[in-house]
Amino acid sequence: MNTIAFNLAVLKEANTYYFDDIVFEKEESGNTIPKTPEEKKAILTQALEEWIAAMMDATDGYVKSWDVVNEPG
């Protein structure tokens, strides 16, 4: 169930609002093509490798290790 709220009481005086020809649409963004488990693994692996390399570069060798997964669930 979705809820739509209109806050039209911004002005102190009494107002009447008329709405005509309203259309509600659901818009999906992003890639909606399903990925195989292998494709998902490749995408996530690449993203993690890039992130880890960037973190190591940004810390200039000061960070030797970190807790990557804390209490998975």
PQR file of N, CA, C, O and H, with PARSE charges and radii, in Angstrom:
ATOM      1  N   MET A   1       0.840  -1.162   0.000 -0.4000 1.5000
ATOM      2  CA  MET A   1       0.000   0.000   0.000 -0.0000 2.0000
ATOM      3  C   MET A   1       0.890   1.230   0.000  0.5500 1.7000
ATOM      4  O   MET A   1       1.832   1.312   0.788 -0.5500 1.4000
ATOM      5  N   ASN A   2       0.607   2.178  -0.865 -0.4000 1.5000
ATOM      6  CA  ASN A   2       1.348   3.428  -0.932 -0.0000 2.0000
ATOM      7  C   ASN A   2       0.490   4.558  -0.407  0.5500 1.7000
ATOM      8  O   ASN A   2      -0.734   4.529  -0.529 -0.5500 1.4000
ATOM      9  H   ASN A   2      -0.158   2.112  -1.505  0.4000 1.0000
ATOM     10  N   THR A   3       1.133   5.551   0.175 -0.4000 1.5000
ATOM     11  CA  THR A   3       0.432   6.706   0.696 -0.0000 2.0000
ATOM     12  C   THR A   3       0.941   7.949  -0.001  0.5500 1.7000
ATOM     13  O   THR A   3       2.146   8.116  -0.187 -0.5500 1.4000
ATOM     14  H   THR A   3       2.128   5.575   0.274  0.4000 1.0000
ATOM     15  N   ILE A   4       0.034   8.812  -0.381 -0.4000 1.5000
ATOM     16  CA  ILE A   4       0.387  10.077  -1.004 -0.0000 2.0000
ATOM     17  C   ILE A   4      -0.171  11.182  -0.124  0.5500 1.7000
ATOM     18  O   ILE A   4      -1.360  11.186   0.193 -0.5500 1.4000
ATOM     19  H   ILE A   4      -0.945   8.676  -0.230  0.4000 1.0000
ATOM     20  N   ALA A   5       0.687  12.124   0.273 -0.4000 1.5000
ATOM     21  CA  ALA A   5       0.255  13.219   1.141 -0.0000 2.0000
ATOM     22  C   ALA A   5       0.549  14.546   0.462  0.5500 1.7000
ATOM     23  O   ALA A   5       1.640  14.756  -0.068 -0.5500 1.4000
ATOM     24  H   ALA A   5       1.654  12.121   0.016  0.4000 1.0000
ATOM     25  N   PHE A   6      -0.421  15.427   0.480 -0.4000 1.5000
ATOM     26  CA  PHE A   6      -0.261  16.772  -0.053 -0.0000 2.0000
ATOM     27  C   PHE A   6      -0.332  17.745   1.117  0.5500 1.7000
ATOM     28  O   PHE A   6      -1.349  17.807   1.808 -0.5500 1.4000
ATOM     29  H   PHE A   6      -1.308  15.256   0.910  0.4000 1.0000
ATOM     30  N   ASN A   7       0.724  18.497   1.343 -0.4000 1.5000
ATOM     31  CA  ASN A   7       0.709  19.521   2.390 -0.0000 2.0000
ATOM     32  C   ASN A   7       0.383  20.854   1.722  0.5500 1.7000
ATOM     33  O   ASN A   7       1.278  21.567   1.270 -0.5500 1.4000
ATOM     34  H   ASN A   7       1.550  18.447   0.781  0.4000 1.0000
ATOM     35  N   LEU A   8      -0.888  21.177   1.665 -0.4000 1.5000
ATOM     36  CA  LEU A   8      -1.336  22.390   0.993 -0.0000 2.0000
ATOM     37  C   LEU A   8      -1.689  23.495   1.991  0.5500 1.7000
ATOM     38  O   LEU A   8      -2.197  24.543   1.590 -0.5500 1.4000
ATOM     39  H   LEU A   8      -1.615  20.597   2.033  0.4000 1.0000
ATOM     40  N   ALA A   9      -1.434  23.282   3.262 -0.4000 1.5000
ATOM     41  CA  ALA A   9      -1.800  24.258   4.283 -0.0000 2.0000
ATOM     42  C   ALA A   9      -0.625  25.171   4.624  0.5500 1.7000
ATOM     43  O   ALA A   9      -0.422  25.506   5.791 -0.5500 1.4000
ATOM     44  H   ALA A   9      -1.021  22.432   3.588  0.4000 1.0000
ATOM     45  N   VAL A  10       0.141  25.571   3.631 -0.4000 1.5000
ATOM     46  CA  VAL A  10       1.293  26.426   3.867 -0.0000 2.0000
ATOM     47  C   VAL A  10       0.848  27.856   4.173  0.5500 1.7000
ATOM     48  O   VAL A  10       1.430  28.516   5.033 -0.5500 1.4000
ATOM     49  H   VAL A  10      -0.024  25.299   2.682  0.4000 1.0000
ATOM     50  N   LEU A  11      -0.176  28.331   3.477 -0.4000 1.5000
ATOM     51  CA  LEU A  11      -0.677  29.689   3.688 -0.0000 2.0000
ATOM     52  C   LEU A  11      -1.702  29.691   4.814  0.5500 1.7000
ATOM     53  O   LEU A  11      -2.440  28.721   4.991 -0.5500 1.4000
ATOM     54  H   LEU A  11      -0.649  27.795   2.778  0.4000 1.0000
ATOM     55  N   LYS A  12      -1.747  30.790   5.578 -0.4000 1.5000
ATOM     56  CA  LYS A  12      -2.653  30.877   6.724 -0.0000 2.0000
ATOM     57  C   LYS A  12      -4.108  31.065   6.310  0.5500 1.7000
ATOM     58  O   LYS A  12      -5.005  30.543   6.972 -0.5500 1.4000
ATOM     59  H   LYS A  12      -1.148  31.578   5.434  0.4000 1.0000
ATOM     60  N   GLU A  13      -4.362  31.806   5.215 -0.4000 1.5000
ATOM     61  CA  GLU A  13      -5.746  32.044   4.797 -0.0000 2.0000
ATOM     62  C   GLU A  13      -6.344  30.801   4.137  0.5500 1.7000
ATOM     63  O   GLU A  13      -5.619  29.914   3.687 -0.5500 1.4000
ATOM     64  H   GLU A  13      -3.633  32.230   4.677  0.4000 1.0000
ATOM     65  N   ALA A  14      -7.663  30.752   4.088 -0.4000 1.5000
ATOM     66  CA  ALA A  14      -8.361  29.610   3.498 -0.0000 2.0000
ATOM     67  C   ALA A  14      -8.108  29.580   1.993  0.5500 1.7000
ATOM     68  O   ALA A  14      -8.118  30.614   1.325 -0.5500 1.4000
ATOM     69  H   ALA A  14      -8.252  31.473   4.454  0.4000 1.0000
ATOM     70  N   ASN A  15      -7.887  28.403   1.488 -0.4000 1.5000
ATOM     71  CA  ASN A  15      -7.619  28.230   0.057 -0.0000 2.0000
ATOM     72  C   ASN A  15      -8.433  27.062  -0.473  0.5500 1.7000
ATOM     73  O   ASN A  15      -8.776  26.137   0.263 -0.5500 1.4000
ATOM     74  H   ASN A  15      -7.879  27.563   2.031  0.4000 1.0000
ATOM     75  N   THR A  16      -8.731  27.123  -1.749 -0.4000 1.5000
ATOM     76  CA  THR A  16      -9.380  26.016  -2.435 -0.0000 2.0000
ATOM     77  C   THR A  16      -8.490  25.613  -3.597  0.5500 1.7000
ATOM     78  O   THR A  16      -8.096  26.451  -4.408 -0.5500 1.4000
ATOM     79  H   THR A  16      -8.453  27.875  -2.347  0.4000 1.0000
ATOM     80  N   TYR A  17      -8.183  24.352  -3.675 -0.4000 1.5000
ATOM     81  CA  TYR A  17      -7.332  23.842  -4.737 -0.0000 2.0000
ATOM     82  C   TYR A  17      -8.148  22.894  -5.608  0.5500 1.7000
ATOM     83  O   TYR A  17      -8.921  22.083  -5.099 -0.5500 1.4000
ATOM     84  H   TYR A  17      -8.504  23.671  -3.017  0.4000 1.0000
ATOM     85  N   TYR A  18      -7.973  23.000  -6.902 -0.4000 1.5000
ATOM     86  CA  TYR A  18      -8.635  22.119  -7.858 -0.0000 2.0000
ATOM     87  C   TYR A  18      -7.561  21.386  -8.659  0.5500 1.7000
ATOM     88  O   TYR A  18      -6.617  21.997  -9.160 -0.5500 1.4000
ATOM     89  H   TYR A  18      -7.345  23.660  -7.315  0.4000 1.0000
ATOM     90  N   PHE A  19      -7.719  20.080  -8.770 -0.4000 1.5000
ATOM     91  CA  PHE A  19      -6.786  19.269  -9.539 -0.0000 2.0000
ATOM     92  C   PHE A  19      -7.559  18.578 -10.646  0.5500 1.7000
ATOM     93  O   PHE A  19      -8.665  18.079 -10.436 -0.5500 1.4000
ATOM     94  H   PHE A  19      -8.486  19.584  -8.363  0.4000 1.0000
ATOM     95  N   ASP A  20      -6.959  18.555 -11.831 -0.4000 1.5000
ATOM     96  CA  ASP A  20      -7.624  17.940 -12.978 -0.0000 2.0000
ATOM     97  C   ASP A  20      -6.591  17.149 -13.767  0.5500 1.7000
ATOM     98  O   ASP A  20      -5.428  17.543 -13.857 -0.5500 1.4000
ATOM     99  H   ASP A  20      -6.061  18.960 -12.002  0.4000 1.0000
ATOM    100  N   ASP A  21      -7.014  16.055 -14.325 -0.4000 1.5000
ATOM    101  CA  ASP A  21      -6.157  15.224 -15.188 -0.0000 2.0000
ATOM    102  C   ASP A  21      -4.874  14.775 -14.487  0.5500 1.7000
ATOM    103  O   ASP A  21      -3.777  14.933 -15.023 -0.5500 1.4000
ATOM    104  H   ASP A  21      -7.959  15.734 -14.252  0.4000 1.0000
ATOM    105  N   ILE A  22      -5.019  14.221 -13.299 -0.4000 1.5000
ATOM    106  CA  ILE A  22      -3.859  13.727 -12.556 -0.0000 2.0000
ATOM    107  C   ILE A  22      -3.579  12.288 -12.991  0.5500 1.7000
ATOM    108  O   ILE A  22      -4.488  11.464 -13.090 -0.5500 1.4000
ATOM    109  H   ILE A  22      -5.910  14.093 -12.864  0.4000 1.0000
ATOM    110  N   VAL A  23      -2.316  12.011 -13.246 -0.4000 1.5000
ATOM    111  CA  VAL A  23      -1.891  10.668 -13.622 -0.0000 2.0000
ATOM    112  C   VAL A  23      -0.783  10.247 -12.667  0.5500 1.7000
ATOM    113  O   VAL A  23       0.202  10.965 -12.501 -0.5500 1.4000
ATOM    114  H   VAL A  23      -1.578  12.680 -13.166  0.4000 1.0000
ATOM    115  N   PHE A  24      -0.938   9.104 -12.049 -0.4000 1.5000
ATOM    116  CA  PHE A  24       0.091   8.552 -11.186 -0.0000 2.0000
ATOM    117  C   PHE A  24       0.774   7.417 -11.925  0.5500 1.7000
ATOM    118  O   PHE A  24       0.121   6.489 -12.402 -0.5500 1.4000
ATOM    119  H   PHE A  24      -1.738   8.520 -12.184  0.4000 1.0000
ATOM    120  N   GLU A  25       2.089   7.498 -12.013 -0.4000 1.5000
ATOM    121  CA  GLU A  25       2.858   6.470 -12.702 -0.0000 2.0000
ATOM    122  C   GLU A  25       4.009   6.023 -11.819  0.5500 1.7000
ATOM    123  O   GLU A  25       4.556   6.808 -11.045 -0.5500 1.4000
ATOM    124  H   GLU A  25       2.619   8.251 -11.625  0.4000 1.0000
ATOM    125  N   LYS A  26       4.365   4.771 -11.942 -0.4000 1.5000
ATOM    126  CA  LYS A  26       5.516   4.244 -11.226 -0.0000 2.0000
ATOM    127  C   LYS A  26       6.674   4.186 -12.216  0.5500 1.7000
ATOM    128  O   LYS A  26       6.571   3.567 -13.275 -0.5500 1.4000
ATOM    129  H   LYS A  26       3.920   4.133 -12.570  0.4000 1.0000
ATOM    130  N   GLU A  27       7.760   4.831 -11.862 -0.4000 1.5000
ATOM    131  CA  GLU A  27       8.915   4.876 -12.745 -0.0000 2.0000
ATOM    132  C   GLU A  27      10.021   4.009 -12.172  0.5500 1.7000
ATOM    133  O   GLU A  27      10.413   4.159 -11.015 -0.5500 1.4000
ATOM    134  H   GLU A  27       7.844   5.334 -11.002  0.4000 1.0000
ATOM    135  N   GLU A  28      10.512   3.112 -12.988 -0.4000 1.5000
ATOM    136  CA  GLU A  28      11.619   2.268 -12.563 -0.0000 2.0000
ATOM    137  C   GLU A  28      12.891   2.795 -13.201  0.5500 1.7000
ATOM    138  O   GLU A  28      12.924   3.111 -14.390 -0.5500 1.4000
ATOM    139  H   GLU A  28      10.194   2.990 -13.928  0.4000 1.0000
ATOM    140  N   SER A  29      13.916   2.883 -12.407 -0.4000 1.5000
ATOM    141  CA  SER A  29      15.184   3.347 -12.936 -0.0000 2.0000
ATOM    142  C   SER A  29      16.218   2.244 -12.805  0.5500 1.7000
ATOM    143  O   SER A  29      16.058   1.307 -12.022 -0.5500 1.4000
ATOM    144  H   SER A  29      13.889   2.626 -11.441  0.4000 1.0000
ATOM    145  N   GLY A  30      17.256   2.370 -13.568 -0.4000 1.5000
ATOM    146  CA  GLY A  30      18.329   1.389 -13.501 -0.0000 2.0000
ATOM    147  C   GLY A  30      18.120   0.246 -14.471  0.5500 1.7000
ATOM    148  O   GLY A  30      17.214   0.261 -15.305 -0.5500 1.4000
ATOM    149  H   GLY A  30      17.386   3.131 -14.204  0.4000 1.0000
ATOM    150  N   ASN A  31      18.970  -0.727 -14.340 -0.4000 1.5000
ATOM    151  CA  ASN A  31      18.948  -1.884 -15.222 -0.0000 2.0000
ATOM    152  C   ASN A  31      17.939  -2.894 -14.681  0.5500 1.7000
ATOM    153  O   ASN A  31      18.106  -3.413 -13.577 -0.5500 1.4000
ATOM    154  H   ASN A  31      19.705  -0.740 -13.663  0.4000 1.0000
ATOM    155  N   THR A  32      16.907  -3.168 -15.448 -0.4000 1.5000
ATOM    156  CA  THR A  32      15.893  -4.123 -15.000 -0.0000 2.0000
ATOM    157  C   THR A  32      16.052  -5.492 -15.651  0.5500 1.7000
ATOM    158  O   THR A  32      15.189  -6.355 -15.495 -0.5500 1.4000
ATOM    159  H   THR A  32      16.772  -2.746 -16.345  0.4000 1.0000
ATOM    160  N   ILE A  33      17.148  -5.697 -16.381 -0.4000 1.5000
ATOM    161  CA  ILE A  33      17.405  -7.002 -16.990 -0.0000 2.0000
ATOM    162  C   ILE A  33      18.033  -7.905 -15.924  0.5500 1.7000
ATOM    163  O   ILE A  33      19.073  -7.561 -15.363 -0.5500 1.4000
ATOM    164  H   ILE A  33      17.849  -4.995 -16.507  0.4000 1.0000
ATOM    165  N   PRO A  34      17.418  -9.048 -15.643 -0.5600 1.5000
ATOM    166  CA  PRO A  34      17.966  -9.941 -14.606  0.2800 2.0000
ATOM    167  C   PRO A  34      19.378 -10.415 -14.959  0.5500 1.7000
ATOM    168  O   PRO A  34      19.691 -10.669 -16.122 -0.5500 1.4000
ATOM    169  N   LYS A  35      20.204 -10.524 -13.950 -0.4000 1.5000
ATOM    170  CA  LYS A  35      21.576 -10.995 -14.131 -0.0000 2.0000
ATOM    171  C   LYS A  35      21.692 -12.423 -13.601  0.5500 1.7000
ATOM    172  O   LYS A  35      21.004 -12.815 -12.658 -0.5500 1.4000
ATOM    173  H   LYS A  35      19.950 -10.317 -13.005  0.4000 1.0000
ATOM    174  N   THR A  36      22.568 -13.176 -14.225 -0.4000 1.5000
ATOM    175  CA  THR A  36      22.847 -14.524 -13.752 -0.0000 2.0000
ATOM    176  C   THR A  36      23.727 -14.426 -12.506  0.5500 1.7000
ATOM    177  O   THR A  36      24.358 -13.394 -12.279 -0.5500 1.4000
ATOM    178  H   THR A  36      23.127 -12.857 -14.990  0.4000 1.0000
ATOM    179  N   PRO A  37      23.774 -15.478 -11.706 -0.5600 1.5000
ATOM    180  CA  PRO A  37      24.667 -15.446 -10.533  0.2800 2.0000
ATOM    181  C   PRO A  37      26.123 -15.166 -10.913  0.5500 1.7000
ATOM    182  O   PRO A  37      26.832 -14.479 -10.178 -0.5500 1.4000
ATOM    183  N   GLU A  38      26.571 -15.693 -12.052 -0.4000 1.5000
ATOM    184  CA  GLU A  38      27.947 -15.461 -12.493 -0.0000 2.0000
ATOM    185  C   GLU A  38      28.174 -13.989 -12.839  0.5500 1.7000
ATOM    186  O   GLU A  38      29.222 -13.430 -12.518 -0.5500 1.4000
ATOM    187  H   GLU A  38      25.995 -16.251 -12.649  0.4000 1.0000
ATOM    188  N   GLU A  39      27.188 -13.359 -13.497 -0.4000 1.5000
ATOM    189  CA  GLU A  39      27.304 -11.942 -13.833 -0.0000 2.0000
ATOM    190  C   GLU A  39      27.313 -11.081 -12.576  0.5500 1.7000
ATOM    191  O   GLU A  39      28.082 -10.125 -12.476 -0.5500 1.4000
ATOM    192  H   GLU A  39      26.336 -13.813 -13.757  0.4000 1.0000
ATOM    193  N   LYS A  40      26.457 -11.423 -11.619 -0.4000 1.5000
ATOM    194  CA  LYS A  40      26.424 -10.684 -10.358 -0.0000 2.0000
ATOM    195  C   LYS A  40      27.759 -10.794  -9.635  0.5500 1.7000
ATOM    196  O   LYS A  40      28.272  -9.804  -9.113 -0.5500 1.4000
ATOM    197  H   LYS A  40      25.832 -12.200 -11.700  0.4000 1.0000
ATOM    198  N   LYS A  41      28.322 -12.002  -9.606 -0.4000 1.5000
ATOM    199  CA  LYS A  41      29.605 -12.213  -8.942 -0.0000 2.0000
ATOM    200  C   LYS A  41      30.702 -11.398  -9.611  0.5500 1.7000
ATOM    201  O   LYS A  41      31.520 -10.787  -8.924 -0.5500 1.4000
ATOM    202  H   LYS A  41      27.906 -12.806 -10.030  0.4000 1.0000
ATOM    203  N   ALA A  42      30.731 -11.380 -10.935 -0.4000 1.5000
ATOM    204  CA  ALA A  42      31.751 -10.628 -11.663 -0.0000 2.0000
ATOM    205  C   ALA A  42      31.631  -9.127 -11.395  0.5500 1.7000
ATOM    206  O   ALA A  42      32.639  -8.450 -11.194 -0.5500 1.4000
ATOM    207  H   ALA A  42      30.066 -11.877 -11.493  0.4000 1.0000
ATOM    208  N   ILE A  43      30.415  -8.612 -11.393 -0.4000 1.5000
ATOM    209  CA  ILE A  43      30.185  -7.181 -11.155 -0.0000 2.0000
ATOM    210  C   ILE A  43      30.619  -6.805  -9.740  0.5500 1.7000
ATOM    211  O   ILE A  43      31.329  -5.817  -9.549 -0.5500 1.4000
ATOM    212  H   ILE A  43      29.596  -9.162 -11.556  0.4000 1.0000
ATOM    213  N   LEU A  44      30.193  -7.594  -8.743 -0.4000 1.5000
ATOM    214  CA  LEU A  44      30.546  -7.298  -7.353 -0.0000 2.0000
ATOM    215  C   LEU A  44      32.039  -7.467  -7.086  0.5500 1.7000
ATOM    216  O   LEU A  44      32.631  -6.679  -6.349 -0.5500 1.4000
ATOM    217  H   LEU A  44      29.617  -8.396  -8.898  0.4000 1.0000
ATOM    218  N   THR A  45      32.638  -8.477  -7.675 -0.4000 1.5000
ATOM    219  CA  THR A  45      34.071  -8.702  -7.490 -0.0000 2.0000
ATOM    220  C   THR A  45      34.869  -7.532  -8.041  0.5500 1.7000
ATOM    221  O   THR A  45      35.800  -7.054  -7.393 -0.5500 1.4000
ATOM    222  H   THR A  45      32.157  -9.117  -8.274  0.4000 1.0000
ATOM    223  N   GLN A  46      34.512  -7.068  -9.231 -0.4000 1.5000
ATOM    224  CA  GLN A  46      35.210  -5.936  -9.833 -0.0000 2.0000
ATOM    225  C   GLN A  46      35.044  -4.673  -8.978  0.5500 1.7000
ATOM    226  O   GLN A  46      36.008  -3.940  -8.757 -0.5500 1.4000
ATOM    227  H   GLN A  46      33.756  -7.456  -9.758  0.4000 1.0000
ATOM    228  N   ALA A  47      33.829  -4.423  -8.502 -0.4000 1.5000
ATOM    229  CA  ALA A  47      33.578  -3.238  -7.682 -0.0000 2.0000
ATOM    230  C   ALA A  47      34.380  -3.296  -6.382  0.5500 1.7000
ATOM    231  O   ALA A  47      34.950  -2.288  -5.965 -0.5500 1.4000
ATOM    232  H   ALA A  47      33.046  -5.018  -8.682  0.4000 1.0000
ATOM    233  N   LEU A  48      34.429  -4.455  -5.743 -0.4000 1.5000
ATOM    234  CA  LEU A  48      35.199  -4.600  -4.504 -0.0000 2.0000
ATOM    235  C   LEU A  48      36.693  -4.432  -4.748  0.5500 1.7000
ATOM    236  O   LEU A  48      37.382  -3.780  -3.963 -0.5500 1.4000
ATOM    237  H   LEU A  48      33.965  -5.274  -6.081  0.4000 1.0000
ATOM    238  N   GLU A  49      37.198  -5.015  -5.833 -0.4000 1.5000
ATOM    239  CA  GLU A  49      38.621  -4.880  -6.138 -0.0000 2.0000
ATOM    240  C   GLU A  49      38.989  -3.420  -6.388  0.5500 1.7000
ATOM    241  O   GLU A  49      40.035  -2.958  -5.930 -0.5500 1.4000
ATOM    242  H   GLU A  49      36.639  -5.544  -6.471  0.4000 1.0000
ATOM    243  N   GLU A  50      38.135  -2.688  -7.111 -0.4000 1.5000
ATOM    244  CA  GLU A  50      38.392  -1.271  -7.361 -0.0000 2.0000
ATOM    245  C   GLU A  50      38.339  -0.472  -6.059  0.5500 1.7000
ATOM    246  O   GLU A  50      39.169   0.410  -5.841 -0.5500 1.4000
ATOM    247  H   GLU A  50      37.286  -3.063  -7.482  0.4000 1.0000
ATOM    248  N   TRP A  51      37.368  -0.776  -5.193 -0.4000 1.5000
ATOM    249  CA  TRP A  51      37.233  -0.046  -3.925 -0.0000 2.0000
ATOM    250  C   TRP A  51      38.432  -0.308  -3.019  0.5500 1.7000
ATOM    251  O   TRP A  51      38.978   0.623  -2.427 -0.5500 1.4000
ATOM    252  H   TRP A  51      36.694  -1.492  -5.370  0.4000 1.0000
ATOM    253  N   ILE A  52      38.842  -1.565  -2.908 -0.4000 1.5000
ATOM    254  CA  ILE A  52      39.982  -1.913  -2.059 -0.0000 2.0000
ATOM    255  C   ILE A  52      41.252  -1.248  -2.583  0.5500 1.7000
ATOM    256  O   ILE A  52      42.039  -0.720  -1.797 -0.5500 1.4000
ATOM    257  H   ILE A  52      38.399  -2.322  -3.389  0.4000 1.0000
ATOM    258  N   ALA A  53      41.462  -1.267  -3.899 -0.4000 1.5000
ATOM    259  CA  ALA A  53      42.648  -0.624  -4.476 -0.0000 2.0000
ATOM    260  C   ALA A  53      42.641   0.874  -4.207  0.5500 1.7000
ATOM    261  O   ALA A  53      43.682   1.452  -3.898 -0.5500 1.4000
ATOM    262  H   ALA A  53      40.823  -1.696  -4.537  0.4000 1.0000
ATOM    263  N   ALA A  54      41.484   1.503  -4.320 -0.4000 1.5000
ATOM    264  CA  ALA A  54      41.386   2.939  -4.052 -0.0000 2.0000
ATOM    265  C   ALA A  54      41.628   3.244  -2.580  0.5500 1.7000
ATOM    266  O   ALA A  54      42.266   4.246  -2.256 -0.5500 1.4000
ATOM    267  H   ALA A  54      40.638   1.033  -4.571  0.4000 1.0000
ATOM    268  N   MET A  55      41.127   2.392  -1.681 -0.4000 1.5000
ATOM    269  CA  MET A  55      41.359   2.593  -0.246 -0.0000 2.0000
ATOM    270  C   MET A  55      42.845   2.457   0.088  0.5500 1.7000
ATOM    271  O   MET A  55      43.381   3.248   0.864 -0.5500 1.4000
ATOM    272  H   MET A  55      40.609   1.579  -1.944  0.4000 1.0000
ATOM    273  N   MET A  56      43.495   1.480  -0.479 -0.4000 1.5000
ATOM    274  CA  MET A  56      44.919   1.290  -0.228 -0.0000 2.0000
ATOM    275  C   MET A  56      45.722   2.458  -0.779  0.5500 1.7000
ATOM    276  O   MET A  56      46.700   2.886  -0.165 -0.5500 1.4000
ATOM    277  H   MET A  56      43.059   0.837  -1.109  0.4000 1.0000
ATOM    278  N   ASP A  57      45.320   2.970  -1.923 -0.4000 1.5000
ATOM    279  CA  ASP A  57      46.003   4.125  -2.510 -0.0000 2.0000
ATOM    280  C   ASP A  57      45.768   5.372  -1.655  0.5500 1.7000
ATOM    281  O   ASP A  57      46.692   6.154  -1.431 -0.5500 1.4000
ATOM    282  H   ASP A  57      44.526   2.622  -2.422  0.4000 1.0000
ATOM    283  N   ALA A  58      44.546   5.557  -1.181 -0.4000 1.5000
ATOM    284  CA  ALA A  58      44.205   6.745  -0.389 -0.0000 2.0000
ATOM    285  C   ALA A  58      44.896   6.740   0.978  0.5500 1.7000
ATOM    286  O   ALA A  58      45.237   7.804   1.495 -0.5500 1.4000
ATOM    287  H   ALA A  58      43.795   4.922  -1.362  0.4000 1.0000
ATOM    288  N   THR A  59      45.103   5.576   1.563 -0.4000 1.5000
ATOM    289  CA  THR A  59      45.725   5.513   2.886 -0.0000 2.0000
ATOM    290  C   THR A  59      47.246   5.438   2.802  0.5500 1.7000
ATOM    291  O   THR A  59      47.929   5.444   3.826 -0.5500 1.4000
ATOM    292  H   THR A  59      44.825   4.712   1.144  0.4000 1.0000
ATOM    293  N   ASP A  60      47.767   5.368   1.601 -0.4000 1.5000
ATOM    294  CA  ASP A  60      49.209   5.424   1.356 -0.0000 2.0000
ATOM    295  C   ASP A  60      49.996   4.427   2.212  0.5500 1.7000
ATOM    296  O   ASP A  60      51.085   4.736   2.697 -0.5500 1.4000
ATOM    297  H   ASP A  60      47.212   5.363   0.769  0.4000 1.0000
ATOM    298  N   GLY A  61      49.434   3.234   2.391 -0.4000 1.5000
ATOM    299  CA  GLY A  61      50.138   2.179   3.113 -0.0000 2.0000
ATOM    300  C   GLY A  61      50.006   2.230   4.628  0.5500 1.7000
ATOM    301  O   GLY A  61      50.545   1.360   5.312 -0.5500 1.4000
ATOM    302  H   GLY A  61      48.550   2.983   1.998  0.4000 1.0000
ATOM    303  N   TYR A  62      49.297   3.234   5.181 -0.4000 1.5000
ATOM    304  CA  TYR A  62      49.134   3.316   6.632 -0.0000 2.0000
ATOM    305  C   TYR A  62      48.187   2.247   7.154  0.5500 1.7000
ATOM    306  O   TYR A  62      48.351   1.772   8.278 -0.5500 1.4000
ATOM    307  H   TYR A  62      48.860   3.940   4.625  0.4000 1.0000
ATOM    308  N   VAL A  63      47.206   1.865   6.359 -0.4000 1.5000
ATOM    309  CA  VAL A  63      46.271   0.828   6.773 -0.0000 2.0000
ATOM    310  C   VAL A  63      46.823  -0.514   6.316  0.5500 1.7000
ATOM    311  O   VAL A  63      47.089  -0.725   5.133 -0.5500 1.4000
ATOM    312  H   VAL A  63      47.072   2.251   5.446  0.4000 1.0000
ATOM    313  N   LYS A  64      46.986  -1.401   7.260 -0.4000 1.5000
ATOM    314  CA  LYS A  64      47.518  -2.732   6.951 -0.0000 2.0000
ATOM    315  C   LYS A  64      46.402  -3.761   6.835  0.5500 1.7000
ATOM    316  O   LYS A  64      46.530  -4.729   6.086 -0.5500 1.4000
ATOM    317  H   LYS A  64      46.770  -1.230   8.221  0.4000 1.0000
ATOM    318  N   SER A  65      45.297  -3.559   7.575 -0.4000 1.5000
ATOM    319  CA  SER A  65      44.159  -4.473   7.510 -0.0000 2.0000
ATOM    320  C   SER A  65      42.943  -3.766   8.089  0.5500 1.7000
ATOM    321  O   SER A  65      43.072  -2.769   8.800 -0.5500 1.4000
ATOM    322  H   SER A  65      45.193  -2.772   8.183  0.4000 1.0000
ATOM    323  N   TRP A  66      41.748  -4.295   7.777 -0.4000 1.5000
ATOM    324  CA  TRP A  66      40.525  -3.780   8.361 -0.0000 2.0000
ATOM    325  C   TRP A  66      39.477  -4.880   8.354  0.5500 1.7000
ATOM    326  O   TRP A  66      39.572  -5.843   7.593 -0.5500 1.4000
ATOM    327  H   TRP A  66      41.643  -5.105   7.200  0.4000 1.0000
ATOM    328  N   ASP A  67      38.483  -4.723   9.206 -0.4000 1.5000
ATOM    329  CA  ASP A  67      37.399  -5.690   9.328 -0.0000 2.0000
ATOM    330  C   ASP A  67      36.417  -5.455   8.199  0.5500 1.7000
ATOM    331  O   ASP A  67      35.619  -4.520   8.255 -0.5500 1.4000
ATOM    332  H   ASP A  67      38.406  -3.941   9.823  0.4000 1.0000
ATOM    333  N   VAL A  68      36.466  -6.291   7.178 -0.4000 1.5000
ATOM    334  CA  VAL A  68      35.625  -6.099   6.000 -0.0000 2.0000
ATOM    335  C   VAL A  68      34.196  -6.516   6.286  0.5500 1.7000
ATOM    336  O   VAL A  68      33.266  -5.793   5.927 -0.5500 1.4000
ATOM    337  H   VAL A  68      37.115  -7.051   7.133  0.4000 1.0000
ATOM    338  N   VAL A  69      33.997  -7.651   6.918 -0.4000 1.5000
ATOM    339  CA  VAL A  69      32.663  -8.152   7.213 -0.0000 2.0000
ATOM    340  C   VAL A  69      32.514  -8.268   8.714  0.5500 1.7000
ATOM    341  O   VAL A  69      33.231  -9.033   9.358 -0.5500 1.4000
ATOM    342  H   VAL A  69      34.752  -8.238   7.209  0.4000 1.0000
ATOM    343  N   ASN A  70      31.585  -7.511   9.271 -0.4000 1.5000
ATOM    344  CA  ASN A  70      31.366  -7.537  10.703 -0.0000 2.0000
ATOM    345  C   ASN A  70      29.970  -8.070  10.965  0.5500 1.7000
ATOM    346  O   ASN A  70      28.980  -7.417  10.634 -0.5500 1.4000
ATOM    347  H   ASN A  70      31.003  -6.889   8.748  0.4000 1.0000
ATOM    348  N   GLU A  71      29.887  -9.219  11.542 -0.4000 1.5000
ATOM    349  CA  GLU A  71      28.621  -9.853  11.881 -0.0000 2.0000
ATOM    350  C   GLU A  71      27.681  -9.986  10.689  0.5500 1.7000
ATOM    351  O   GLU A  71      26.614  -9.372  10.668 -0.5500 1.4000
ATOM    352  H   GLU A  71      30.691  -9.749  11.812  0.4000 1.0000
ATOM    353  N   PRO A  72      28.068 -10.783   9.698 -0.5600 1.5000
ATOM    354  CA  PRO A  72      27.194 -10.974   8.540  0.2800 2.0000
ATOM    355  C   PRO A  72      25.902 -11.661   8.972  0.5500 1.7000
ATOM    356  O   PRO A  72      25.868 -12.434   9.930 -0.5500 1.4000
ATOM    357  N   GLY A  73      24.855 -11.354   8.239 -0.4000 1.5000
ATOM    358  CA  GLY A  73      23.665 -12.010   8.696 -0.0000 2.0000
ATOM    359  C   GLY A  73      22.605 -12.025   7.731  0.5500 1.7000
ATOM    360  O   GLY A  73      21.530 -12.559   8.002 -0.5500 1.4000
ATOM    361  H   GLY A  73      24.882 -10.726   7.461  0.4000 1.0000
TER
END
